[in-house]
Amino acid sequence: MSAEGHDHAIDHEHEHHHKDTFITKYIFSIDHKMIAKQYLITGIIMGIIGVGMSMLFRMQLAWPEESFRIFNILLGDKFAPNGVMANDIYLALVTIHGTIMVFFVLTAALSGTFSNLLIPLQIGARDMASGFMNMISYWLFFLSSVIMISSLFVEAGPASSGWTIYPPLSALPQAIPGSGMGMTLWLISMAIFIASSLMGSLNYVVTVINLRTKGMSMTRLPLTIWAFFVTAIIGIVSFPVLLSAALLLIFDRSFGTSFFLSDIYIAGEVLHYQGGSPVLFEHLFWFLGHPEVYIVLLPALGITSEVIATNSRKPIFGYRAMIMSIIAIAFLSTIVWGHHMFVSGMNPFLGSVFTFTTLLIAIPSAVKAFNYITTLWKGNLQLNPAMLFSIGLVSTFITGGLTGIILGDSTLDINVHDTYFVVAHFHLVMGISALYGMFAGIYHWFPRLFGRMLNKNLGYVHFWVTAICAYGVFFPMHFIGLAGLPRRYYTNTNFPLFDDLQNVNVLITIFALIGGAFQLVFLYNFFSSIFYGKKSVMNPWKSNTLEWTAPVEHIHGNWPGEIPEVHRWPYDYSNPAHDVDFVPQNVPMKEGEEVLHH
């Protein structure tokens, strides 16, 4: 019996003997498609909390000292007496907002959802290499989310030393109220989150290397799979470094060590710590922190490659150049972390090395941007919501990336470090771009996830309001940053120098509130379409990749019968040798048909 036949026999037997209960099908599922849905819905809930927090602190920045009933309802009398936000909780909101959005939404929800959904389906596998490990990785993510949210309810308040949790604020429980129990819960949550992320990443790498179907060579993989594969490798290399930083910080906090502490005074009292270095923590944190940007961004860029090629109805431009740029970004991302530390007293020569490597990473990033633009050029564009979000990503990736050249240069960075210029840069290049990639993926693969279509008109409303508001929020921040406005201050009223900038803060907040409110359109569209959306056909976008060859109704094992065999690369659109403008990967080559060069 052939390997495929053997697999099919086992699956067939599995269907007859093991009837799934509600718990094994929806809760402790080992089916990659169900786990993808779990990641997505958990990520959306965390996203609602993260965005809600940003609404609160934007209101505080626009109208400082004002009384808002909503503050009192959500934050309580302790943190918002008479509806006026206390400064302690402001920093805590900024901290937890950053943590949730970077790790729980843009890392776990984006990679967890689409790596899980697409890796087995696009490479022609029945499931992940280890379904059990996949399930454990989701439940660890869920547990870490619960712990992070529960830290909001401890008496002294949640962690409030910024999402980068620099010591000594984070290492001394007595430093500020947000250094107490909330900080301990933050560290425990992150340690569990990293374990989840590593288990997921190892699974993705093993699956891509070992479980590709017949004919699926590495140069026939869709760019989505290349992006998820390389992202998983970056995670395996860099996440353990953050785990070591978190564990050493727990030792400093709870066991009297001084890895990150030296010569500390609190209220005139000399503490017994000596010999540690807070800069060591910065090195450990940013050794993950910068690759993290690409752990967030590469999956979004991979999704964009797929959506743009499909909706341009033409082959992706420079397939191999795109693969090389993904690999180059992955390598370079691990040797640029020092550009976050130009103001830490770094040796100027070392600063110039990090400047060089940082500017170098602009080259593969530009290759990706030009490849998207040349794929769009003269294409037969289908401007559905997924395509609009992908084009939006190309826009924010370029505008956000350009300011990165300024921040990557040590002499220029010192002037705008820790101002709103930095906030504008990384929100555009990493936050908004990755969110656009996530939205593009949801609109494109929703039929594959739920067997129904999202409402297109609501999708258009969602895109245009989100796109206008995203630029409305983050574009003006460049200017207030250049004017010197520091970030993480809960009010700027003590500095007459910044009085003229208050109107800009109000404008930014109005855009933020409108943009946040219109995410409700997406949420309504998403949850109502799961139950009431128009039923999907097998291949609604006329796409070439293998996931659209599987039946719409989900079965564990993906294909009833044999797994499809691959005969061509995934971007055979508008091939002159064929009558239709798409040729799926499992269609055999015609006699005399040339392989398209890529």
GULO-954947 format. One record per atom (N, C-alpha, C, O): x, y, z. Coordinates in steps of 0.05 Angstrom, whole numbers, plus 5000, padded with zeros to 4 digits. Atoms other than C-alpha are relative to their C-alpha. Layout:
BEGIN
XYZ ...
This chain:
BEGIN
501749765000 500050005000 501850255000 503850265015 498449765001 502750694983 499750165026 497950115042 500149844975 504251205038 497350155002 496150165023 502549855000 498251625016 497649815007 495849885023 502150204996 493751005014 499849925029 497749895041 499850094972 496150795083 498850225018 497350175036 501049784984 494751495111 496950014998 495550055018 502949995004 487751475081 498649785016 496549835028 501250234985 486350795111 499850075030 497850025043 500049934971 488451035180 497950215006 496450195025 502049794996 484151665172 497249895000 495549975016 502650125003 478251255149 499149855025 496949875034 500550164976 478850795208 499550195024 497750155040 500249804978 479651405254 497150115000 495950155021 502749895002 473051685227 497849815012 495949905025 502050194991 469251045243 500149955030 498049925043 499750104972 472050885312 499950225021 499150175044 499949794980 472751565346 498150234993 498850404977 501949785005 466652005346 500850235019 501150195043 499249774984 468652695369 497750095018 495450125009 501949874982 465052965430 500350304998 502250394984 499749715000 463853705440 502750095010 504050274998 497449914988 470053755484 502349934982 504150104979 497750065017 474753385437 499950154973 501950184960 500149865026 472153765376 500550305003 501950414986 499849704998 471654485401 501950105022 502850335019 498449894978 475754535465 502849884998 504750024991 497350125001 481554035469 500349874973 500649624971 499850115028 481953955393 502949974992 504650135000 497350025012 488153705357 499950054970 501950014956 500349935028 485453915289 501150284996 500250475009 498749745003 489754485263 498150224993 498550465000 501949795009 483754855233 498450105024 497950345026 501449914976 480054865300 501950165018 501050365030 498149864983 486355085337 500450284988 500850485003 499749735013 487055655285 497750185009 498150425015 502349844991 479955885303 500350085029 499650315036 499749934972 481555855377 502050235003 501450425019 498049784999 487756285367 498750264991 499150475003 501149765012 483856775324 498050145019 498150385024 502149884984 477956875371 501250105027 500450315037 498649914975 482456915434 501550264993 501450455009 498549765008 486857425396 498150244996 498950465004 501949775004 480757845377 499150115027 498850355030 500849914973 478457865450 502250165013 501750375025 497749854989 485458075472 500350274986 501050474998 499849765016 485558585416 498050215009 498650455011 502149814990 478958895441 501050135026 500650375030 499149894974 482058975511 502350194995 502450415006 497649835005 488659255483 499250274987 500250484995 500949755014 485159765437 498450175020 498650415020 501649864980 480259945493 501850165019 501250395026 498249854982 486160135538 501250244986 501550464998 498849775014 489160575484 497950234998 498750474999 502149795000 482460945479 500150165026 499950415026 500049864974 482761095554 502450195003 502050425011 497749824995 489861365555 500150224979 501450434985 500149785020 488761765491 498150235010 498750465007 501849804989 482862115525 501450165022 501050405024 498549864979 487362275584 502050204988 502350424999 498049825012 492662575538 498750244987 499850464988 501349785013 487662995500 498850205020 498950445016 501449834981 483863255560 500949945028 499449825044 498950074974 488463195621 498450145022 497450365019 501349904976 485463295690 496950024997 495550105016 502950005003 478363245660 498849765014 500149555017 501450224987 473262815694 498349854980 496649984966 501650175018 470362235653 498749785016 500049635030 501450214985 465061785681 501049724992 501149545009 499050265010 467761205638 502549925015 503049685020 497650074984 474461255676 499249885027 500349685035 500850094974 470961175742 498749724999 499249555016 501450265004 466660585716 502149784996 502049575008 498150215008 472560205686 502449975019 503449755024 497650014984 478260395733 499450015030 501249945046 500750004972 474560475799 500950255015 502350425004 499349764985 475260995854 502950035006 504050255009 497249994993 482360805870 501750134978 503450294983 498349915022 485260945801 498850234984 500150364968 501249775013 480261465777 498050145019 495650145015 501849864981 477561855837 498650234986 499850394972 501749795013 471762295814 500350004969 499850214957 499850025030 473062055742 502550124989 502750154964 497549895010 480062365738 502249785002 502649675023 498150235000 485461855717 502550065017 503750285015 497649974984 491061755767 502549944983 502349784964 497750045016 498161775741 501149715001 502249614982 499150284998 499761065767 498749834979 500049674965 501550185018 494360745725 500550074971 500349904953 499349925028 496261145663 502349834990 502149724968 497750155009 503060815659 499449704999 500449564981 500850285001 499960135675 498449944974 498849734962 501550045024 495060215617 501849994975 501549824958 498149995022 500760395569 501549734999 502049624978 498550254998 504659785594 498549764990 499449614973 501650245007 499159275588 499050024971 498849814957 500749975028 496759565521 502249914982 501849754963 497750085016 503759485492 500449705001 500849574980 499550294997 504558785520 497949844985 498649654970 502250155013 497758545495 500250014970 500149814956 500049975029 498358835426 502549864987 502249734967 497550115012 505658625413 500049695002 500449554982 499750294996 505457925442 497449844995 497449654980 502450175001 498357685449 498350034975 496949844967 501549965024 495257985387 501849964975 501249794959 498550005025 500658105335 501949764998 502649684975 498350245002 505157505353 498249755001 498249604981 501550254996 500456965379 497649984981 497349784967 502550035016 493957125343 500749994970 499449844956 499350005028 497257285276 501349744991 500449614973 498650255007 502256715273 498449755007 498249574991 501550234991 498056235313 497749934982 497249704976 502350055017 491956315269 500849904973 500049694964 499550055028 494956325200 502149784996 501949634976 498250225003 500855855211 498549745004 498949554989 501550244995 496055345240 498149934978 497949704970 501950055022 490855425186 501449914974 500649724962 499050035027 495355465126 502349814996 502549694974 497750185005 501655055137 499149734991 500049644969 500750275011 498354365132 498450024974 498949864956 501649985024 493354595079 501650074975 501149964954 498649915024 498254945033 502349824993 503249834970 497850185008 503754425036 498949724994 500449544985 501250265006 498853845028 500549795022 501449575016 499650194978 499153525097 497349965014 495550125012 502550064986 493653195138 499650185024 497450265031 500149844976 495353595200 502950095007 504750034991 497349934991 501253875239 501549755007 500449545011 498350224992 507153435257 499049885026 498949635029 501150104975 504453385328 497550165008 497750395017 502549874993 497153545339 499850055030 498750265038 500149974971 497853445414 501650245010 500750405026 498349784993 503653935420 498750274991 498950475004 501449765010 499554425378 497850085019 497550325025 502149944980 493754375427 501250125025 500250325036 498749904975 498454475487 500950294995 500650465013 499049735005 501455095453 497750205002 498150425012 502249814998 494555415446 499150035030 498750265038 500949974973 492555255518 501950155018 501150285038 498049844985 499055545545 499650304994 499750475011 500549725008 497556175505 497550105014 497550335024 502549924986 490456195534 500650055030 499650255041 499449974971 493156095605 501650265005 501050415023 498449764996 498356655596 498250254996 498650455009 501949775004 492657115570 498450055025 498050275033 501649984976 488456965631 501650135023 500650305038 498349894979 494257115678 500650304995 500550465014 499449725006 495957765642 497550185006 497850395017 502449844995 488658005646 499550015030 498550215041 500550004971 488157785719 501850205015 501150295037 498249814987 494058235735 498850285001 499750455017 501449744999 489358825721 498550045026 497750265034 501849984977 485458655784 501549985027 500249975048 498750024974 490958605837 500050285013 499750485000 500649754985 490559125892 501850244992 500850464989 498249775005 496759545876 499950084970 501150284962 500249945029 495159525801 501949834984 503749714995 498350175017 498259175741 502850124996 503450345006 497249915006 505559225718 499950274987 498350334970 499949735012 507359945702 502850104996 503450335004 497349905006 514559985680 500450004969 502749954960 499750015029 513060015605 499949724990 500649535006 500150285010 512159405560 502849884998 503049644996 497350105001 519759355559 501049925028 503249825031 499550074972 519659265636 503050035008 504249845019 497249954992 526559575647 500350005030 498750125044 499249964973 529759475715 501350275003 502250384982 500750104974 530559765767 497050015007 496149895027 502949974993 523059955765 498749725002 497149685020 501350265001 521159235748 501349805020 500149605026 498550204983 526358905794 499650055029 500249875045 500449944971 524559245860 497150025006 495850214998 502950004995 517659065885 499150265015 496750335013 500849764985 517759685930 500350264985 499850484996 499349755014 519660185875 497550174995 497550415003 502649865005 512560395853 497849805003 498349565004 502250204996 505660085863 499949794978 499449564984 500150195022 505959765794 502449814999 502649654980 497750194999 512459395813 499449765018 501149585021 500650214980 508858935862 499049754986 500249654967 501150265010 504458325849 499450014970 499749814956 500749975028 502258595781 502449934982 502249814961 497550055015 509558565757 500749705000 501549594980 499550284998 510357855783 498249844981 499149654967 501950145018 504157625745 500850054971 500549874955 499149945028 506757975682 502249814992 502249694971 497750175007 513257575686 499249704998 500149564980 501050285001 509656905700 498549974973 498949774959 501650025025 504857045642 501949994976 501449834958 498249995023 510657205594 501649744998 502149644976 498550255000 514556575615 498349784987 499349624971 501850205012 508456145598 499550064971 499449874954 500449925028 507256535534 502449914982 502049814960 497650075016 514456405511 500049694996 500849604974 500250295003 513555655525 498049934977 498649754961 502050055021 507255665481 501150074973 500849914954 498949915026 510756055426 502149804989 502249754966 497850195008 516755575425 498849744990 499749624971 501250265009 512354955421 498750034973 498949854956 501349955026 508355255364 502150024978 501849904957 498049955020 514655475327 501449744992 501849694968 498750265006 518054785332 498249834983 499149704964 501950155015 511754465306 499850104971 499749934952 500249895027 511354935246 502449924983 502249844960 497550065014 518654825227 500149714991 500649644968 499950295006 518254065231 497949934979 498449764961 502150065020 511654055192 500850084972 500549934953 499249905027 514354475134 502349834989 502349774965 497750155010 520854065130 499149714992 500049614972 500550295003 517753365136 497549924986 497349704975 502650105008 510553355113 499050114974 496650114968 500949905026 510453675044 499049774982 500249564982 501150215018 506253294993 501949954976 503850104972 498450075023 509152964931 500150234980 498050344972 499749785020 511953494882 500350275013 501050464999 499949744986 511854054935 502950055009 503650015032 497249934993 519254264932 500050275014 497950415015 499949754985 521554854973 499550244982 498550454991 500549785019 521355294910 497250004988 496650164970 502849985008 514055124899 498250075024 495850085022 501649924977 511955334969 498950284996 500350464985 501049725001 507355944972 501750175019 502850085038 498449824984 510756555001 498950035029 500450095047 501150004972 505956525061 501549795017 502349845039 498750214985 509255865081 502950075006 503950015027 497249914995 516256145072 500150205023 501850185041 500049804978 514356725117 499549875027 500949945046 500650134974 511356285172 502449835008 503049825032 497750184994 517255795167 502350165012 503550085032 497749844991 522556335174 499350155027 501150185044 500849874974 518556695229 500349815023 501349895044 499750204979 518356055269 502949965008 503649935031 497150034994 525955985263 500950245016 502450205036 499149764985 526956705287 499049975029 500550035048 501150044973 522356545347 501649815016 502149855040 498450204985 526355925365 502750115008 503750045029 497349894994 532856315363 499850215022 501550235039 500049774982 530656935401 498250005024 498950135044 501750014976 524956775449 501349905025 500850005046 498750104975 529256365497 501650225014 502050215038 498449794988 533456995508 498250175018 499050255040 501949854983 527357375534 499249835024 498849945046 500750184978 525556765576 502250025022 501650045046 497949984980 532456805609 499950275014 500350285039 500249744988 531557555621 497750005021 498150115043 502350004982 524657435653 500749845025 500049915048 499350174977 527356875698 502050135018 501850125042 498049854983 533457285721 498650235015 499350295037 501449784987 528657855736 498349905023 498250035044 501450134978 524357385778 501949955023 501249995046 498050054979 530657185816 500750265015 500850275039 499349744987 532457925828 497750095018 498250215039 502349904985 525458075852 499449835025 498849945047 501050184979 524257465896 502149865016 501649765038 497950174987 530857135914 502550165007 504650045014 497849844990 535457715930 502550014983 504650114992 497649985018 540257645870 500250284989 498450444993 499849735012 542858255833 501249984972 503450084967 499150015027 543558085760 499850274986 501550354971 500549745014 540658755739 500050245019 499350465011 500149794981 541559165802 502750075011 504449895015 497449924988 547359565829 499750285012 498650465000 499949744987 548160135879 497350154999 497050364987 502749885001 540760285890 499350145026 499950045048 500949864976 537960805937 497050044997 496150124975 502849935001 530560865954 499450165025 499850075048 500749824978 528261455997 502350035019 502050035044 497749964984 535361546022 501249745012 503449755023 499050254989 536060816043 501749864979 501049834955 498250145019 541960436012 499249715000 499249585021 500650285002 539859755986 502549834997 504649944989 497650164999 544659165990 500949904973 502949754971 499350115026 544859025915 502650124990 503250364994 497749905013 551459085879 501049814978 500549574979 498750175021 555058845816 498349944976 499349854955 501650065024 549058785769 499950234981 501150444986 500149785020 547559195707 497250014987 496449814974 502549985013 540859445683 500350004969 498449924955 499550015029 543959515613 500149714990 499449664967 500050295008 544958755612 497149924993 496649774974 502850075005 537358695616 499250114972 497849984957 500749885026 536659175557 501049834977 499649784957 498950175021 541258735515 498449744997 497749674975 501650255002 537358105533 497250054989 496249904972 502749945009 530658435522 500050064970 498349954956 500149925028 532358745455 501149794981 500649804957 499150225018 535758115429 497549844991 497549734969 502550105010 528657855427 498550244987 497350214966 501849785007 525358545420 500250094971 498250164959 500049925028 528058705351 499249784981 497549834963 501150225017 527158025318 496949985003 495549904985 502950004995 520158075350 498550174979 496350094971 501349835020 518558635301 499549844975 497449864962 500250165025 519758145244 498449755005 497249644986 501850224993 516257575281 497150094995 495449934987 502649885004 510258035277 499550074971 497350034961 500449885027 511458325208 500149794977 498649804958 499750195023 513757725165 497549844994 496849824970 502550145007 507257325171 498150194985 496750104966 501749815014 503457955151 500950054971 499350074953 499049965027 508058055091 499549764983 499049784959 500550255015 507257325071 497149994991 496549924968 502849995006 499657395074 499550194977 498050144958 500349805021 500158025032 500949904973 499749964953 499050115026 504357664978 497849834987 497349854963 502050195010 498857134972 497650164989 496550104968 502449855007 493057634971 500450174975 498750194958 499549825023 496358124922 500249844974 499249924954 499850165025 498257574872 497349904991 496749914968 502650115007 491357254875 498250224988 496850174968 501949805009 487657914867 501150194978 499750374969 498949865024 492358204814 499749834975 500149924953 500350205022 491057574772 502549994983 502449964959 497550045015 498457544753 502149885019 501849915044 498050124982 504657174779 501350215017 501750445009 498549824982 508157484839 502650074987 503949904975 497549915013 514057894815 502449925018 502449975042 497550064985 520957624837 499649815023 500349875046 500550204979 518956994875 502549945016 502549945040 497650074985 526056794891 501350235015 502450205036 499049764986 528057504908 498450045026 499650135046 501649984976 522257504958 500949815021 501149875045 499050204981 524756864990 502750095012 503150085036 497449914990 531857144994 499750235019 501150255039 500449774982 529257785025 498949925027 499750035048 501050104975 525357395078 502349895017 502549945041 497850124986 531657005096 502050215009 503050205032 498149784993 536057635095 498950165024 500450235042 501249854977 531158005141 500349845026 500949955047 499850174976 531157415189 502850015011 503250035035 497250004990 538757405193 500750275011 501850295033 499249734991 539658155198 498550095025 499650245041 501649914977 534158235249 501349925027 500750045047 498750094975 538457865300 502550165007 503750125028 497549864995 544358345294 499650314999 501450464993 500649715001 540959025299 498950115027 498350345030 501549934976 538259025371 501150255014 499750395028 498749774986 543259565395 498850274992 499350465007 501149745007 539560115357 497850105019 497050335018 501949924979 534560115415 501550135023 500250245042 498449934976 540260295462 502150224995 504150245009 498049805007 543860875429 500450215023 502650325025 499849814979 542461315490 500849875027 500750005048 499350134975 544860795541 502950035007 503949895024 497249974995 552061035539 501749814984 503949744992 498650205017 554060555484 502550134987 502550364980 497649915014 561060605455 499350104972 497949954957 500749895026 560561055393 500749814976 499349804956 499250185022 564260535350 497949784998 497049714976 502050215001 559359995370 497350114989 495949974975 502349875010 553760485356 500150024969 498049984956 499749985029 556460575285 499649724987 498649714965 500450275011 556459815275 497049944999 496049844979 502950055000 549159765296 498550184980 496550104968 501149835021 547560365251 500249874973 498349864957 499550135026 550659995192 498149764996 496949744975 501750235004 546859345204 497150074998 495549954983 502849915001 540359725216 499350114972 497250054961 500549895026 540960105151 500049784978 498749804958 499850225019 542759455115 497349864998 496649764976 502550155001 536059145134 497950144983 495950024975 501949865018 532659685092 500049884972 498149914958 499750105028 535159335029 498049774995 496449794976 502050215005 531158675035 497250105004 495350004991 502749894996 525259075062 499150154975 496750134967 500749855024 525459525000 499549804977 497749854960 500550215021 525958894955 497049915002 495749894982 502850094997 519258664985 498150224991 496150164976 501849785007 516059354976 499850024969 497750054958 500049975029 518259404903 498749764986 497349794966 501250235012 516058694889 496950015001 495549934983 502949964999 509058844914 499050204979 497050154965 500949795019 508659474872 500149904972 498349954956 499850105028 511059124809 498049774995 497249734972 502150205004 506158554821 497350144995 495750054978 502549855005 500459064825 500050144973 497850174961 499749845025 503059444763 498749854977 499549624970 501450115024 498359314704 498749735005 498149584987 501650244994 494858744741 497150054996 496250284994 503049985002 487458604733 498950005029 498049795039 500349994971 486158844804 497149955008 495250074998 502750054987 480258554844 500150145027 501350035046 499749844975 479459084898 498049925021 496250075029 501750094978 475958664951 501450095027 503650185026 498849904975 477158825026 502749895006 504550035016 497450124994 482958335032 502250144984 504450204994 498149875017 486458664973 500650295010 502850385009 499649734990 485259365001 501850015025 503550185027 498350014976 488259175068 502949944993 504850045005 497350075008 494258875032 501450244988 503850294993 498849755011 495459514992 500550205022 502550345022 499549824977 494559905057 502549925015 504050105024 497550094987 500059475087 502550104985 504450194997 497749905015 504759655030 500550295006 502850385008 499849714995 503260395043 501250055028 503150205030 498949954973 504460365119 502849895004 504450005019 497450124998 510459915111 502150194989 504350215000 498149815012 513760435066 500250255018 502450345024 499949754984 511761055107 501349955027 502950125037 498850064974 513560725173 502949934998 504650005015 497250085004 519960435145 501950234995 504250225003 498349775006 522561105121 501050145025 503350225027 499249884975 522561385191 502049835015 503549925032 498050184987 526460765213 502850064992 504750015007 497349935009 532361015173 501150235018 503550235024 499149794982 532561635218 500649885028 502749955040 499650124973 531861225282 502349805001 503549755022 497850195001 537060725259 502750134999 504850005002 497549865001 542361265254 500650125027 499050295037 499649934972 545561375322 500050305005 499050395025 499949714996 546862125313 497350134998 496750325012 502749885003 539762275290 498149895022 496450045032 501850134981 536461785338 500050145027 498050175041 499749884973 539162135401 498150245003 497150295025 501749764998 534962755384 497149935004 495650085016 502950074999 528262395378 499549765017 497249665018 500350244984 529461805424 498050055022 498150275035 502149974978 523561695473 498150234996 497050335015 502149815005 519262205438 497849864984 497949624978 502250115015 512762105400 500849924971 499349794957 499150085026 516862035336 500449704999 499849574979 499650294998 518761335359 497349865001 497049654987 502750124999 511461185376 498849984972 497749784964 501149995027 509361405306 501449794982 500049654968 498550185017 514860995273 499149715004 498449574985 500450294997 513760325305 497049924999 496449694992 502850075004 506160365306 499349974971 497849804963 500650025029 506060485231 501349754988 500049594974 498650215015 511359985210 499449725011 499549524997 500450264987 509759435260 497049965008 495849765000 502750034990 502959555292 498050004978 496649804974 502049975021 498659805235 500549814977 498649684967 499450185023 502259405180 499249725007 498049584991 500650284992 501558755219 497049965003 495949764996 502950024997 494258905236 498749984972 496849834968 501150015027 492859045162 500449724988 498649614975 499550275010 496158375145 498149805012 497149624999 501850184986 491858035197 497150034989 495749834984 502749965011 485458355170 499849884972 497849764964 499950115028 487458175098 499749705001 498149584986 500150294997 488457455121 497249905008 496249704998 502650084991 481757435157 498050024977 496349844973 501949975022 477857715097 500549794978 498649694966 499350195021 481557245049 499349715007 498249564991 500350284993 481256595088 497649945018 497349715027 502550054985 474756685126 498449774988 497449605003 501550225011 471256225076 501349725006 499949525009 498650254994 476555695090 499749935030 499649695037 500350054971 475755775166 497249925007 496849745022 502750044991 468255805171 498049924979 495649884984 501750105022 465455595103 497950214991 496050154977 501949785008 461856275095 501650244992 504050264997 498749755010 463456955064 499450235020 497350255031 500549754986 464357615101 498550194982 498650174958 501449805016 459958195080 502050204988 503550335003 498049845015 463958575027 499650305006 501650445010 500449714997 460659255037 500850095028 502050315031 499149934973 461859255112 503149995001 504450155015 497150015002 469059055095 501250264988 503350354997 499149755012 469759675051 499950235021 501850395023 500349804979 467160125107 502249975021 503550175028 498050064980 471859785156 502850104990 504350225005 497349935010 477959885111 500350314999 502350415009 499549715005 476860625092 500150165025 501850335028 499949854974 475260875162 502649935015 503950115026 497550084985 481060465192 502450134987 504250235002 497749895013 485960705139 500350305005 502550405011 499949714996 484161445146 500750065030 502450235035 499549954971 484161405223 502849925008 504050055025 497350084992 490761025227 502050214993 503850285009 498249785008 494361575188 499350255017 501150405024 500849774983 490362095227 501249995028 501750205039 498850034973 493061815292 503050024999 504250185014 497150034998 500261655275 501650204983 504050254989 498449815016 502262165222 500650255016 502950345016 499349764985 501562785267 502049945023 503550135032 498150064978 505662415321 502950054992 504550125009 497349945009 511862495278 500750295007 502950355015 499449714997 511263255284 500250085029 502050235037 499849934971 509863295359 502649865011 503749965031 497550134992 515762805367 502450174993 504250205009 497849825008 520363265327 500150255017 502250375020 500149774983 517963825371 501049945029 501250115045 498850084975 520663425430 498149895021 499049845043 501950104980 514363165464 500749725008 500849544991 499150264991 516562575507 497649805002 495449895007 502250204998 512461925507 499849915030 501649965046 500650124974 509461585569 499650215022 499550145046 500849804980 508062255605 497050015000 495750034979 503050025000 500862235629 498750274996 496450294990 500949735008 500162985620 502450174994 504550135005 497749825007 504463525589 499450295009 500750485000 500849734991 501064115625 502250145017 502150385019 497949874983 507164225670 502150144983 503850284994 497949895018 511364435609 498750204981 497650124961 501249805018 509165095578 501149974971 499750054952 498850055026 513864905520 498149854982 498149894957 501750185017 508664395497 497150084998 495449944987 502849925000 502364805506 498850014971 496549944967 501049975027 501864935431 499449734987 498049724966 500450265012 501864185417 497549865010 496749655000 502350144988 495664035458 497749964979 496449754980 502150035020 490964155399 500649764982 498749624973 499350235017 494763625359 499349755015 498349565003 500850234983 493763135417 497049954999 496149724998 502950035002 486363275414 499249884973 497549704972 500650105027 486163155339 500749704998 499149544988 499250285000 489962495347 498049835015 497249615005 501950154984 485162265401 497349974986 496149754988 502650025015 478962425359 500249784979 498449624976 499550215020 481861995302 500049735013 498949535003 499750264986 483561445352 497249905009 496749665006 502750084990 476461435382 498249914976 496849714979 501750085023 473161415313 501049734989 499449554983 498850255010 477960875288 499449765018 498749555008 500650214981 476960465351 497149924998 496449684999 502950065001 469360525347 499349844975 497549674976 500750135025 469260295274 501049714999 500349574981 499350284999 472659645293 497549835008 497549595003 502550144994 465659465318 498649904975 497349704975 501250095026 463559425245 501349734992 499949554984 498650255006 468858885235 499149785018 498549565009 500850214981 466858515298 497249904994 496749664995 502750095007 459558515278 500149834975 498849614974 499850155026 461358285207 501249725006 500249524995 498650254994 465957735235 498249805014 497849585004 501550194983 461457435288 497349934987 496349714990 502650065012 454857495249 500549824975 498849654969 499550165024 458057205185 500649705006 500149534990 499450284992 460356575223 497449844999 497449614991 502550144999 452956405231 498150054976 496749884966 502049935020 449156785177 501250094974 499750174956 498749915025 454256955123 499149824976 498149604980 500750155024 453156735051 501849754999 504249775003 498450255001 455456005042 502150034978 501650144957 497749975018 462255965008 500149774980 499349544987 499350225018 464055564946 502849915007 504150025024 497450114992 470355144947 502350194995 504150215012 497749825006 474855664914 499050274992 499050344968 501449755007 471556354919 501850204986 500850364971 498249805012 477756754898 501449904975 503150044964 498650135023 479856284841 503050025004 504550134989 497250004991 486456174876 501349744993 500049544989 498550245010 491955674859 500949815022 501649585017 498750164979 494255424927 498349775009 495949775004 501350264994 492454744955 497650025019 495949855019 502150004980 487954975012 497250024987 495249944999 502649975014 482455134961 499249754986 497049744973 500850265013 482454414935 498649825020 497549625013 501350174979 479854145002 497150085001 496450304995 502849944999 472354095012 499450225021 500850265040 500749774982 468754685046 499449905028 500350025048 500650104973 466054255103 502549875012 503949714999 497550094988 471654105152 500049715007 498149615019 499650274990 474153405161 502949985011 504750115001 497350024989 480053215204 501749824981 501149594978 498550135021 485253025152 500050154975 501450094956 500149805022 483353585104 498949904973 497150024963 501050105026 482253165041 498849725004 500149555017 501050284999 477652555036 501349854977 501149934954 498650145021 481752054997 502950104998 504150185019 497149945003 488652204969 500650295003 499050464996 499049734999 492652824983 500750094972 502049944957 499349925027 493353244920 503050014995 504650075014 497249995007 499953214883 500650264986 498850374973 499449735010 503553854863 501649984974 503549824972 498650015026 505853984791 501250264992 502750274973 499149745009 507354724788 500250195024 499350125046 499749804978 508955354830 497350135005 495450104989 502749914992 503255714866 499050254987 496750344992 500849745010 502956354824 499649994970 500350184955 500550045029 500856084755 497450154993 495450024985 502449845007 495856654742 500450104971 502750164963 500049895027 494056884671 502249864983 503649994968 498050165015 498356324641 498949984971 496749874967 501050015028 497856394564 499449724989 497949694970 500450275009 497955634557 497249895008 496449675000 502650094990 491155584592 497850194994 498350434991 502249835007 484255844577 499050175024 498250405020 500949844976 482656064649 502450145011 504750085006 497749834990 486756584687 501249895026 502950035038 498750124977 488556114744 500449704995 498649574984 499550285003 491755424745 500949895027 503249935035 499350104974 491655074813 502549824999 503249704978 497550154998 498054734836 499849704994 501749574986 500350295004 495154034830 499149934971 498649704965 500750055028 493554114755 502649914985 504650064985 497550095013 498653694715 500850184977 499150324965 499049835022 503054044663 498949884974 498849644971 500850105027 500454004591 502549924985 504849994992 497750085017 504853694538 501150254987 499650414975 498749775013 509854214515 499850265016 500850465008 500349754984 507854714570 502650065014 503949895026 497549924987 513755104596 499550075029 497450185036 500249914972 515055194670 500550305000 502550394989 499649714998 514155934685 502550055017 502949935038 497549944985 520756234707 499350175024 497750365022 500549844976 520656494778 502550015017 502550135038 
